[in-house]
């Protein structure tokens, strides 16, 4: 099978999804009617399946990320428009019900506000101290070494296997 056939086959494997923001919104609202309060929380995967109608693993990583980003945008819109106040806590989602849940959400907001205030101070500092000049004249960092190790040659693989066998052989006869 050549590369073009392989690409065509992989395209056929993944089902095409056509869903509007309106449909996402309707499906989210329907799903979250059963997930009010932290005791009735739901997972990201359950939300994905309720909205898309399929397991997220049926999609490649890029498509899964794209679909979830669209779902997440609608979740934020529902909260912003006060239609359905969904929060995320410990990796799970639920509609606000108790004051303790609201207090948790407010603490998340307070932390974000505090970090934005610090960022505003750093922005003023960057301009006042002309840090951009220092940046402009700086040397680029050393290139990073790749995280993924270089594949071993067949000879290296054989040598490694021989070493393991010898060690196993030695252990067997030591006992």
MOHUKA-V97203 format. One record per pair of residues at least 6 apart in sequence whose C-alpha atoms are under 6 Angstrom apart, sorted by sequence separation. I is the first residue (numbers start at 0). GAP is how many residues later the second one is. D is the distance in whole Angstrom. If there is no record, write none. Layout:
# MOHUKA-V97203
I|GAP|D ; I|GAP|D
This chain:
# MOHUKA-V97203
34|6|5 ; 48|6|6 ; 77|6|5 ; 78|6|4 ; 86|6|6 ; 86|7|6 ; 85|8|5 ; 85|9|4 ; 84|10|5 ; 84|11|6 ; 26|24|5 ; 23|27|6 ; 42|49|5 ; 41|50|6 ; 41|51|5 ; 40|52|5 ; 40|53|5 ; 37|56|6 ; 36|57|6 ; 35|58|6 ; 36|58|6 ; 34|59|5 ; 35|59|5 ; 36|59|5 ; 36|60|5
